[in-house]
Amino acid sequence: MNKQEQRRELWRQTIAQQETSGLSIRAYCRGRGLKEHAFYGWRQRLRKQNTPVRFALVETKPDEQTAPPIELLLASGDRLRIPHHAATLKLVLAVLREQA
């Protein structure tokens, strides 16, 4: 991985961490010494790229009565909430793989 790819990956991770932190972008950037304009610039740049879908292991403990939806956080920052139903999950994964 070259330097530019490493930098891009670092910003992808930083943006994903901010989204899951519950903090505003301003608070997140201040707390980590990041420049807010750089954060927004990288977020916009990464969203414009046609990057492959990356998956992360998500562990769920389904309730016997009503299982919560499975949530996927994509590298683009988009979130998918998929009903806890095997056929639906297979369909969504197949579509995402086609797009990669």
Backbone as CSV, one residue per row, in Angstrom:
resi,resn,N_x,N_y,N_z,CA_x,CA_y,CA_z,C_x,C_y,C_z
1,MET,0.854,-1.183,0.000,0.000,0.000,0.000,0.896,1.240,0.000
2,ASN,0.664,2.115,-0.969,1.498,3.315,-1.028,1.016,4.361,-0.018
3,LYS,1.775,5.455,0.071,1.504,6.490,1.067,0.114,7.114,0.912
4,GLN,-0.271,7.347,-0.349,-1.576,7.953,-0.614,-2.716,7.011,-0.185
5,GLU,-2.563,5.730,-0.468,-3.576,4.752,-0.063,-3.651,4.636,1.453
6,GLN,-2.501,4.715,2.120,-2.481,4.665,3.581,-3.213,5.870,4.170
7,ARG,-2.971,7.029,3.587,-3.628,8.251,4.061,-5.142,8.166,3.861
8,ARG,-5.543,7.668,2.689,-6.966,7.507,2.387,-7.615,6.552,3.388
9,GLU,-6.937,5.449,3.680,-7.476,4.463,4.630,-7.566,5.051,6.036
10,LEU,-6.571,5.835,6.428,-6.594,6.485,7.741,-7.802,7.405,7.866
11,TRP,-8.086,8.173,6.808,-9.238,9.063,6.846,-10.552,8.283,6.814
12,ARG,-10.591,7.177,6.075,-11.798,6.327,6.091,-12.098,5.868,7.513
13,GLN,-11.066,5.410,8.192,-11.228,4.925,9.567,-11.625,6.064,10.505
14,THR,-10.995,7.214,10.334,-11.293,8.374,11.178,-12.755,8.795,11.017
15,ILE,-13.223,8.843,9.789,-14.611,9.239,9.518,-15.581,8.209,10.100
16,ALA,-15.269,6.932,9.940,-16.128,5.879,10.501,-16.158,5.961,12.029
17,GLN,-15.020,6.251,12.647,-14.975,6.369,14.111,-15.808,7.548,14.595
18,GLN,-15.752,8.657,13.865,-16.562,9.814,14.256,-18.042,9.473,14.180
19,GLU,-18.432,8.760,13.121,-19.846,8.429,12.948,-20.364,7.536,14.058
20,THR,-19.529,6.656,14.561,-19.970,5.755,15.633,-19.737,6.336,17.023
21,SER,-19.014,7.462,17.110,-18.675,8.041,18.412,-19.856,8.726,19.094
22,GLY,-20.818,9.189,18.297,-21.928,9.942,18.881,-21.598,11.418,19.053
23,LEU,-20.378,11.818,18.701,-19.966,13.214,18.825,-20.240,13.957,17.522
24,SER,-20.428,15.251,17.634,-20.531,16.064,16.422,-19.157,16.073,15.755
25,ILE,-19.125,16.446,14.499,-17.841,16.513,13.789,-16.933,17.533,14.460
26,ARG,-17.497,18.655,14.849,-16.699,19.701,15.507,-16.066,19.185,16.798
27,ALA,-16.862,18.535,17.645,-16.341,18.019,18.916,-15.311,16.911,18.684
28,TYR,-15.589,16.050,17.727,-14.663,14.957,17.426,-13.315,15.507,16.949
29,CYS,-13.359,16.454,16.034,-12.119,17.033,15.495,-11.337,17.780,16.576
30,ARG,-12.030,18.558,17.376,-11.348,19.287,18.461,-10.682,18.329,19.433
31,GLY,-11.377,17.265,19.785,-10.843,16.297,20.745,-9.631,15.536,20.235
32,ARG,-9.452,15.502,18.923,-8.338,14.750,18.345,-7.337,15.631,17.613
33,GLY,-7.521,16.934,17.722,-6.582,17.859,17.091,-6.645,17.844,15.573
34,LEU,-7.815,17.543,15.017,-7.991,17.520,13.555,-8.605,18.822,13.101
35,LYS,-8.283,19.218,11.888,-8.893,20.415,11.316,-10.222,20.020,10.691
36,GLU,-11.250,20.752,11.094,-12.605,20.442,10.639,-12.724,20.494,9.114
37,HIS,-12.108,21.473,8.486,-12.202,21.584,7.025,-11.530,20.392,6.346
38,ALA,-10.468,19.860,6.937,-9.809,18.673,6.373,-10.730,17.461,6.492
39,PHE,-11.405,17.343,7.639,-12.344,16.237,7.850,-13.433,16.263,6.781
40,TYR,-14.063,17.429,6.595,-15.138,17.550,5.602,-14.611,17.300,4.182
41,GLY,-13.425,17.804,3.890,-12.848,17.614,2.566,-12.599,16.138,2.263
42,TRP,-12.014,15.423,3.235,-11.765,13.995,3.028,-13.067,13.218,2.946
43,ARG,-14.038,13.588,3.762,-15.320,12.872,3.724,-15.958,13.015,2.346
44,GLN,-15.930,14.224,1.806,-16.504,14.459,0.481,-15.709,13.696,-0.591
45,ARG,-14.402,13.746,-0.513,-13.550,13.069,-1.487,-13.782,11.553,-1.465
46,LEU,-13.880,10.981,-0.276,-14.063,9.534,-0.158,-15.453,9.098,-0.614
47,ARG,-16.441,9.931,-0.410,-17.789,9.582,-0.854,-17.905,9.611,-2.373
48,LYS,-17.114,10.464,-3.022,-17.154,10.554,-4.477,-16.475,9.362,-5.141
49,GLN,-15.516,8.764,-4.446,-14.795,7.628,-5.025,-15.704,6.426,-5.113
50,ASN,-15.472,5.635,-6.085,-16.232,4.401,-6.235,-15.413,3.279,-5.602
51,THR,-15.426,3.233,-4.270,-14.612,2.259,-3.556,-15.382,0.961,-3.362
52,PRO,-14.668,-0.150,-3.329,-15.350,-1.426,-3.103,-15.969,-1.481,-1.711
53,VAL,-16.998,-2.263,-1.587,-17.681,-2.441,-0.315,-16.796,-3.285,0.596
54,ARG,-16.633,-2.850,1.825,-15.867,-3.608,2.802,-16.809,-4.077,3.885
55,PHE,-16.586,-5.277,4.330,-17.451,-5.854,5.336,-16.712,-5.995,6.655
56,ALA,-17.436,-5.882,7.718,-16.893,-6.112,9.050,-17.791,-7.123,9.743
57,LEU,-17.197,-7.924,10.596,-17.961,-8.911,11.334,-18.861,-8.198,12.340
58,VAL,-20.134,-8.498,12.290,-21.089,-7.927,13.227,-21.719,-9.079,13.979
59,GLU,-21.552,-9.062,15.285,-22.132,-10.128,16.080,-23.462,-9.646,16.660
60,THR,-24.461,-10.477,16.531,-25.753,-10.138,17.106,-26.224,-11.297,17.963
61,LYS,-27.018,-10.959,18.934,-27.648,-11.974,19.778,-29.146,-11.789,19.611
62,PRO,-29.742,-12.509,18.663,-31.161,-12.298,18.385,-32.057,-12.711,19.548
63,ASP,-33.046,-11.908,19.763,-34.080,-12.194,20.745,-35.038,-13.189,20.097
64,GLU,-35.537,-14.128,20.839,-36.412,-15.140,20.254,-37.718,-14.541,19.727
65,GLN,-38.200,-13.470,20.330,-39.466,-12.890,19.902,-39.272,-11.929,18.726
66,THR,-38.428,-10.931,18.905,-38.164,-9.987,17.822,-36.685,-9.671,17.783
67,ALA,-36.059,-10.062,16.705,-34.632,-9.800,16.551,-34.443,-8.406,15.958
68,PRO,-33.484,-7.635,16.480,-33.225,-6.306,15.901,-32.605,-6.459,14.519
69,PRO,-32.704,-5.426,13.690,-32.105,-5.526,12.354,-30.584,-5.581,12.446
70,ILE,-29.973,-6.165,11.444,-28.519,-6.187,11.338,-28.116,-4.870,10.691
71,GLU,-27.103,-4.227,11.237,-26.681,-2.937,10.700,-25.289,-3.074,10.105
72,LEU,-25.151,-2.644,8.840,-23.860,-2.634,8.162,-23.441,-1.189,7.957
73,LEU,-22.208,-0.874,8.328,-21.651,0.445,8.081,-20.690,0.304,6.910
74,LEU,-21.019,0.943,5.795,-20.207,0.840,4.587,-19.057,1.837,4.642
75,ALA,-18.033,1.573,3.857,-16.867,2.456,3.811,-17.263,3.877,3.411
76,SER,-18.338,4.020,2.665,-18.810,5.342,2.233,-19.460,6.115,3.376
77,GLY,-19.703,5.422,4.491,-20.376,6.065,5.618,-21.858,5.763,5.671
78,ASP,-22.381,5.165,4.623,-23.795,4.801,4.603,-24.047,3.634,5.543
79,ARG,-25.228,3.600,6.128,-25.624,2.505,7.017,-26.782,1.750,6.381
80,LEU,-26.716,0.437,6.467,-27.811,-0.409,5.998,-28.373,-1.147,7.201
81,ARG,-29.671,-1.094,7.365,-30.336,-1.870,8.417,-31.151,-2.944,7.715
82,ILE,-30.772,-4.184,7.966,-31.372,-5.308,7.259,-32.166,-6.138,8.265
83,PRO,-33.425,-6.442,7.955,-34.213,-7.272,8.870,-33.506,-8.602,9.136
84,HIS,-33.697,-9.101,10.308,-33.048,-10.353,10.720,-33.760,-11.527,10.043
85,HIS,-33.541,-11.612,8.731,-34.194,-12.640,7.932,-33.167,-13.124,6.919
86,ALA,-32.853,-14.415,6.918,-31.759,-14.967,6.114,-31.889,-14.645,4.625
87,ALA,-33.076,-14.781,4.062,-33.261,-14.551,2.624,-32.983,-13.094,2.267
88,THR,-33.435,-12.168,3.101,-33.203,-10.748,2.851,-31.716,-10.433,2.939
89,LEU,-31.051,-10.967,3.945,-29.621,-10.741,4.109,-28.840,-11.278,2.907
90,LYS,-29.185,-12.463,2.436,-28.507,-13.035,1.264,-28.694,-12.150,0.036
91,LEU,-29.894,-11.629,-0.147,-30.186,-10.767,-1.288,-29.362,-9.479,-1.217
92,VAL,-29.326,-8.854,-0.056,-28.570,-7.611,0.108,-27.085,-7.857,-0.145
93,LEU,-26.535,-8.917,0.411,-25.115,-9.225,0.207,-24.803,-9.502,-1.261
94,ALA,-25.700,-10.180,-1.957,-25.486,-10.454,-3.377,-25.443,-9.152,-4.174
95,VAL,-26.338,-8.235,-3.872,-26.360,-6.944,-4.580,-25.087,-6.154,-4.287
96,LEU,-24.654,-6.142,-3.022,-23.435,-5.411,-2.677,-22.212,-6.003,-3.371
97,ARG,-22.158,-7.310,-3.468,-21.022,-7.943,-4.137,-20.998,-7.609,-5.623
98,GLU,-22.166,-7.481,-6.241,-22.227,-7.107,-7.653,-21.688,-5.708,-7.879
99,GLN,-21.878,-4.831,-6.910,-21.451,-3.443,-7.036,-19.960,-3.272,-6.813
100,ALA,-19.306,-4.250,-6.188,-17.882,-4.117,-5.837,-16.981,-4.229,-7.003
